Amino acid sequence: MTSSVRTSKAVVSSASLLVSSLIALAGCSSPINREHDQVLQQSMLNAIEREIEQAEAYPQSRTVSSSLDLTKLEIREDHLETIAKEFSPQGYIEQLAAEHPDADSPISHLIGDDLLGQPTKLIGLSLEQSIQSSVGNNLSVEIARFSPAIAQAALTQAEAQFDWLFFAEGTYQDSSIPQAGQGFGGNNGVIRVDSQTVTGSVGVSRQMNTGGTLELRNDIGYNNVDTSFFGTAPVPNPANNADFVVGLTQPLLQGFGRDANMAQIELARNAERTSVSQLKSTLINTAAETERAYWDLVQAYKVLIIRAKLLDRGIEVRDDIKARRVQDARQAQVADAVARVERRRSDLLVARTNLRLASDRLKALINDPALPVGSETLIVPSEDAMSEQLSFSLLDAITAGVQERPEMTRALLNIDDATIRQQLAKNQQLPRLDLTAQARLLGFDDSFGDAYQNTGETRFIDDWLIGARFEQPIGNRAGEAGYRSARLERMQSVVAYRQTAQNIVLEVKNALNAVTTNGALIEQSSLSRVAQGEALRALMVEKELTNNGYSVERLNLELNQQESLASAEIAEASALTNYNKSIVDLYAAMGTILRRNRIDFVVPDANQLAPGESALEYEAPSEEPEPTEAEQDG
């Protein structure tokens, strides 16, 4: 099996293109683009250039493969066949399957009872089934699924500040007020004035993205006056007024402009993008962790088989000693053989427990409703670790990591947020100068109909208002400190961006070093296992040819050879699983593990979600994706 580490896009040879593509991924409306900050752009370019400078000089691919050449061991073909059949874990599995044909698994009799005291039920699971189940059911992913919908609702909430607002209000007042008389006709008594007043307003207002507030209002009023003194009542009485008012309040310095008033919307939009990026990170981590857990299960499965075979071999030698088939066997040698068997039995118990632990860990990750963590069903792997050939280019791997990893997107969005806050803080440095303007169209008569008619005839347009208010903190320490803090936070975000790029490159290189090392260890460990198998095979042949038993030295040698073979088998299994886990780490470091496992995720509009519907849907195509040109070349 061959795998090629290539980006799905053309190879990027320029750091500027990398940065441009990252900015495009973060969002076309980024203030970084609007501001054209050359210092910021250059700092980001330098961060990428330093990491890919040497890799660009050697863009060619390398191949990691494990070709097992057994000829260097100089072992006969028939002996190799015997070793593969009798002195290998796979051979032991086939032997167990033949001895227990009706069992759920060849290792069923090795597992023992579960925590309920019942025979353990085993179920096979493939790697693809594990990953698909974890992607769809993992609780960490399930929690992260809601974040984009929550952020999208917060964005809608921020955008709603510019929606039209409808308002209505009304008051009723009934009063009786005593007043001094006018002294007319010798009347110096007190005059009582009774009045009933009704006022009301209805209209709409809207906050504009320039920072101002526009208001359109209709004011109505009714006034009826009764007086105890003849001739003092107003005319007309009752009186009605209907006014149309247009008002505007607009800041001219602090709080003015689209950038200052759209800042919260831009921050909310970035928060939504960040939540999607965090969701992708959670999905990448979950897929990678599930695959690692599967290979750990494979490792535990193989160790159990190796320990069981080692115990069987030890029991056979112990029984030979007890039957006095060993020449000059003293009680000390017999006790030592018994001790070794019991130690191997304890190792088998530990291996059995480790397999259960690995199974439960995989259950927690896949969170399959049919396989809850609380169940005692034991998962056994239906796939074995493979030493697939891998072609990679350091430049391609670093480029993929910088382009695909969601951490880079979040680091860029953090710079974007810091830029927005710096612009907002710069605006807050300015003094306040607010303009207020109002025009009123008046209508007045003894009835509402006539009042509205007067308004339409524009008989009264005599209410204009314009004003201004100025404020400036003495010293302006708060504004200056806020701007200085925002500027430092922006500088900090740029350094964090550089650190993120550096960490990704480090992870990619660590994974590549692990791939190459573990790939080489596969061949070495396999050769060691075959050589140890040949040594034990030869010793067993000598034992069969010795009619009168064998000596204590041969006894110790056989027990030691058994343990050496088991150690070599475990080392080979570890090399294979570690190689597969290092490939997982590589694709996770490059951010392409989802594409490798053919996982697509779609973030729907939060407003389109039905009640109870998941905030994220995953699709795993059943067909193999078309290979890219780079993969075909690889």
Steps between C-alpha positions, in 0.01 A plus 500: 500500500641838402411841636621835374523810715396776264283807525183500298605833351803596302825512695548845649850632446451849638427606854299794372259266324468298819414806705259624233321167492474496879351849502251389236406200712452722803259725314511748213379786718799483729622841627849377419410533134326833548781654696791382282733494799839430339677435830243241600501331162880488494515349848261226392698437183824473693345247737413271208815564297727396785323166528492402131825663382710184515215269400450700178854414393419125514139458383546140380314217670637221715357154547473307824454128443565180686621228268575191705803323354530168681785376280750689714413264789608199289214283626366217287160542338345203678626636832342839422171326431523321834578826679205674336270216596618412850709791627299810410193668653304449180579132503379475859175680408440249221571218744250640751239544226543136401475383862190711574301519174170592672638789705410864428871571476818288512586667832162446666636239743789732593281788619324344794186632668394863495424725798152350519643153548376392157698372200627799309323578175734611221421711196725584207537858382687648204696824497258663256201410716676644805579832335156541346335428833723743690440774244126460533464419870801623697385720786779757459400542136135513599573783743708686242222466241287756679767771506455617136123527546546690827753733337271550203216599732736745674590647160131549420458664838787741425358583157157568653624823659440667162143374463208744496338547839126566532387690808178641639419686820208695649401696813176630650491783755194636685573805716324774696730795566407816701622830358487861620226716355570786263329770714252582220172651621615493859528123497805410703397140564682181405439352157493119458621354172408138418668329205522160336811432290580197285833465320636217288783415264552226247795456268810313395868551567817344374864505598713564194840350433646850508421511872198727477137433589217593263148541641168547318216580740134603501395695811132551580337698781159582639439788748168606659489787754211602734528820709285659768553850359324598183716595206824336609467165312725451194361484149452254342401290793539208495813522282676223306846490355664253257872543436749316281857505631827403333799487736866410457776457756842452344845479664761683293822384671490218758258230388488625140550275199422154379814338644422617852134398490539173310779378727277274710353344187846433359609349830188282509563391142856405591370316806278296270796415275704416809231262626500320164878479515487365855244247389734383226783472754278289725409278207867461397604417856214255544572318174871481581440390858256232386746362248779497760269325745422239234868428446550480877223240500681309225819514706324377815334222299834378366672523838225284650556235234878512543470472879257208468733313265795569728305359795412184307866446414604555859240255629632238258857541630381500863313176446808344342701594807239366738497176300879484558577509131780747564836351596638609838194720570522614861224645710633851436463459125152359543403794722649746252301351213182516711576862592547593137168343408321690775666823394387439145151430629499835680624668181207341318257638760648848454475464121136394537425806711685729257284366217187579699627850578582563134154375403327729751706800385394435141139464613513842665635657182256343255204533742299249302149455648537127445835495685471724806798530730302330775451183295735208555520413131865492400608655170761305306662650189404350166797667328873461550763770488649533152843621393371713214743687281491877549634768267547848642663833435601721790392809305162348418447388858584842649293676235202276571536560873510878463211503254272236649542521875208690658738642760649724230155628412428576864836674542420721202152571633657602831712754311184614326322543834794690645504728196129574541546578868796725422293696249220529753741612773647760264152639444437509876800732538306777328286750694122477476326744270138408447266680261126510566251614233120492494222629276132500601198531268214637715125452470251668738118534511191414698486145360759238405378490142547875458836482678627236257359703211692802620811285514451394141444861395825592680339799669743479788870420450660702770684249720866446413771386734873456456758457774838360588668357809875475559680285759873449555651326806780711639819309430306230311684231694234233449499541121880503474535193724231314308670566168841401636355176639327417169818568303704272728237228473524521123877464515452206734262333255759528223760329719243231586444449127872443450505258793204309356679461166814385679312246711329355192832463320645333810209256518533417130874437530458292815239289326719454191797399715278250682375361167850448361630352826208266558504399134861391536428326830238278336759319289750476783244369750361252245847365425568472872175313554573254217856446627373436853242263357773311317704474819206351691409273209852361487501445875170314482634279223802416714268422788301254289817330380619447859347178616615515860372851570709811519716671756431786739701727275274411211201565727614851585591563139155395379322716757721795413446448128126492553509831682735651244265396221202649687691826550588505129136436406380781726767731357385416146136564591599829665698609195202434272246676721738789572556542127128519437455740793781721368319518165189607689706767679638619166161546337366661817799738506432592137128542571404259219391200705133572425561491127710185543203330667256647245316708757320818395318727738236760421403782735138594420340834574386506862165645390441195281545249780188321616448456875728224624695487175877485525690819432741309276463222250773269383508310178735210434493426124475133419708536185872558494587861416670574173878517553667834446775548243754512780375169639511344155859616458587370848 
